[in-house]
């Protein structure tokens, strides 16, 4: 609230404070994860410029061309290079400069990189329902960490959650329903305005609600972060991070004989989509569960088995 002056008049905020507040609001238009990624990309570019005595802001088109060539020679992926370009463009726009990335010579070099270095993005393996069951068989103990990991992996799969969504859950974000669980996502990658989304997890063969109940009983949690660290049977007050979940998942999959290098935090989410596709689920329903606005996005999560569905050669091949 603006301060009151003598006589009851409101003091107007300084222009500097308004500028700072506007910058904060603009930053809030992007998720915290996106901000971190862009900041890292910008640091890489400015580091290159510092090393070669070049001005990063405003940068010349020649500077950007040299940087792109440097990245290509390092073998950086097209996706990484596109991210660096986006960060450079954003930094220039935010500073009130025309972005050099729009120059034709920069665009030509980018096109050349895509033609000569482009390759399909590496995808992590889908942790399908059958593979998931194999992983769960290796987590049979009743130690606190084992109880947590069963619930965590099952809920991630059943609700088709991104790893960031999973670790952001609080205890009261999961509601019991006579047919399973209702998982409330307060904010996610596709819901930056924080309107919230609710995902249903049926109580079926995998018994996801029972696994979650076992975790809550063992941990004694009634509020706050749903999934936390466990050390020698002692529960931490700290929420697990997305990277910690990915490491736990890799370790559990390795114990079940899966190659951990092929497993990532998105593997359960991809596994849900792939399993649904294998069993003939309506693609629109799968997209709804995954909170995708476009069916093409959902198809990108489904492994090659989907290519055999309703195949033109069915009946004669």
N, C-alpha and C positions, 0 to 999 in steps of 0.2 A: 504494500500500500504506500502511495506517496505520502511524505510527511506533511503535517499541517503547519502552515505559517501562522504568525500572529494574525488575529482577525478571522481565523477559520478558513483561510484560503489554502488550497492544496498546492504544494510545491511540485513543479513539473520535473520529471526525471531528466537527468542529463542526457545529452545526445550520445555520449560515450557509453552510458549504461544501456541505452536503447539498442545501440549497435551490438554490444556484447550479448544482449538478450536475443536479438534477431539471429546472431550467429549460432547461438545455442539452439534456437528453435529449428534453424536450417539443418544443423547437425542431427537433430532428433528425427528428421525425415528419413534417415537411414538407420538401419539396425546397428547395434553395438558391434556385432560381428563384421558387418560391412565396413563400418568406420575403421576397425582395426586392420582389415585387409587393405583398404585404400591407403591408410597411413603407412603401412609397411611397403606398399608399392611406391609411394611417393618418396620414402626414405631411400629406397634402392636407386631411384632416378637421381635424387639430389647427391647421393654418394658418388655416382658415376660422374656427375657434373663437377663435383669438388675435386675428384681425382684428376680430371682433365682440364681444370681451369675454365669451365664453361658456366654460363649463367642458367640456372634452372627456372627462374621466374622473373620476367617472361623468358621463355626459352625460344630459340630460333628453330625453324623447321629442320635446319641442318643438324642441330644438336639432337633432335628427336630421331632423325634418320640414323645418326651414328649410334645412338643408344639402342635402337631397334636391331641394327646390324650386330651390335655387341651381344644382345640377348640371343639372336638367332645362332651366332657362332658358339655360344655356350650350350646350345641345344635346348633352350627353354621351349616349352610347349606353346602352341598357338593360343591356348586359353590363357596362359600366364602373360603372354605378350599383350593380348587384348585387355587384360586387367590393368597392366601398367599404363597402357594408352588411355584407358578410362580415368585412371587416377591423375595422370598429367592434365587431361582435359578439364577435369573437375577442379583441380587446384588453380588453373588459369581462370576459369569462369568465376570462381569464388573470389579471386583477387581482382576481378574486373578487366582481365586481359582476354584478347582473342586467343583461342587455343591453336597452337601450331599443328596439332594433330589433324586439323581439317584441311591442311595444305595438300595440294595434289601430289607433290613429291613424297610426302609422308604416306599418303594413301597408296601410291604405287609400290613403295617398299613393303608395306603391309600386305598388299596383294601378292607380291613376289614371295614373301615368307609363307603365306598360306598355301601357295602352289608348290613350293619346294620342301617345306617343313611340316605341312599339315598332316595330321594323322588322327585316327579315331581316338577320342579320349578313353583312357584306361578306366574300366569300371570294376568296382569291387564285386566280389562274388555274392550272389543272392543267398541269404540264409533261409532257404525254403523250409516248409513245415517238417519235412522228413529229416533234413539236416538239423533243424532246431531240436527235434526229439532226441537225436543222437547226442547233441551237446548237453541237453538236460539230464540224460542218463548218467553223465559223468559228474553231475553236481548233485549227488545223492545225500550228502551229509547234512547235519542240522546245525552246523556252526553259523554264526550270525552272517558272515560274509557269503556263505553258500545260500542261505535263505534269501538274502538280499539279491544276489545275482540271478537266482531263478526268477524272482518276481520282476526284476528289472528287465531282463532279456525277454521274458514273456510279454510284459506290458508294452515294450518297444515294438515287438512283432505284432501283437494283437491290435494295437491302436495305430499301427503303421506310422510311428513317430519318427521325426528327425531326432538325432541325438541331443540337439540343443533343447528341443521341446521336452524330451524325457527328463533331463536333469533339472529343468526349470520347474517341474511339478512340485507343488506343495501337497501336504496330506489332504487338505480340504478341497483340492482340485479333482479328487477322484470320489465319485458318488456311487453308492450301491443302488442297483436297480434289480427288480425281481428277475430280469432276464440277463443280468450281467453287470457291467460297469459303465458309467458315464464319465468320460475323461474331459475335463474342462481345460482348454488351452487358452490362457489369458492373452498371449501374444505369440506369434510365430512368424516365420520368414515371409509368408504370404498374407499376414495380417498385421502390418506395421502400425495401423491405427489403434490396435488393441481392442477391437470390438469383441473378440473372443470367439472360439469355436468349440463345439462339443462333439466328441467322437465316442461311438458306442463300441464296446467290446463284449460280444456274447459269451455266456458261460457255456462252453462247449467241450470238445474233446481235450483241449490243452489245459482246461481248468485255470484260466488266468486269475479269476477272482480269488480262488483258494490260495494261489501262490502269493497274491498281494496280502490277503488276510494273515497268512503265516508270517510274512515279513513284519507287518504292523504289530502283531502279537509278540514276536521275538524282540523287536526293537523298542517296543513300548511307546512309539511315536504317536502323538495325538495332534500335533500341529507343526508348522514349519516345513522345511525341506523334506521331501518324501524319501529321496535316496541320498545317503551320506556315506562318508568313509567309515571303514571298520578296521581296527587294528588289534589283533590278538583278542578278539571277542569284545572289544570296547568300541562303542559307537561314538563317532566324531560329531561335533556340532556343525561341521562344515559341509556344505552341499557338494556333491560330486561335480566335477567339471565334465564337459563333453569329451575332452581328450582322455580323462580318466576312465570314463565309460568305454571308450574305444579300446583302451589298453586291457581292461577287464574282459571285454568281449573277445578280443584276440586270444588272450590266455585261455579262456574257457573253450574256445573253438580248437585251439592247438591241443588241449588235453583230450579232445574228442577225435583227434587225428586229421583235422582240417589244416590246410596251409594258412598260417596267420597272416602272411603277406597279402593274401587275397581277400582278407576280411577287413571291413571298415565299419565305422559307426552307422553307416547307412545300410549295411547288409541285411538287418532284420526288416527294414522298410522295403527294400528291394525284394526281399524274400516273400513278404506279404503279397506284393503285386504279382510276382512270378507264380506263386502258388495259386492265387486267385485265377490267373490266366490259364494255368494248367487244368484247373477244375471247371473251366468254362464259365466263370463268373462274368456278369454283364460289365463291360469296361466302364460304363458310366457309374456303376456302383463302386467299382474299385477307385475311380477318380474321386468320388465323393469321400470315401474313407481316407484317401491320401491328401485331401484338400487341394486338388488340382483344378484350376480353372479351365485347362485345355486337355483334351484326351491325348493329344500328341505327347504331352509331358508325361502322362501315365505310361504310355507305350514305351517311353525311354527307360522306364524302370523294370520293364518286363523282359526277361531273357528270351533267347531265340526260340524257345518252345512255342511262343505265341505265333510264330510264322507258320506253324503247322495247323493252327486253328482255322476251321472253315477253308481248308486248302482247295485250290481249284482242281487239284488232281484226286481229291477224295472220290472214291468209287471206281476209279480205273487204274490208278498207279499201283 
